[in-house]
Amino acid sequence: MEENALLNGEEALGADQILKVTALLYLQEALATQKYESCRELIDTAKSLGVGQGDISAVIKDYLSTDGPGRLRQNRLRS
């Protein structure tokens, strides 16, 4: 096992994977703390690190489906 590697099951994550996961975590945190002005830059950074649109969309979808402070389902706009 490499030093300073995060483990995903039994597979060590390389530096590229760690950066991708970190970028998604920063996006998730910005959404959770309602710092929406940071999201565009965080998405662009994630994409530049090789994060796919599907992974970015999954983070956003997860946020939108979560009830929490400021995320009350009954207050959402419906299309």
Sequence and secondary structure as in RCSB ss.txt:
>XXXX:A:sequence
MEENALLNGEEALGADQILKVTALLYLQEALATQKYESCRELIDTAKSLGVGQGDISAVIKDYLSTDGPGRLRQN
RLRS
>XXXX:A:secstr
  TT EEETTEEE HHHHHHHHHHHHHHHHHHTT GGGHHHHHHHHHHTT  HHHHHHHHHHHHT   TT  GGG
S   
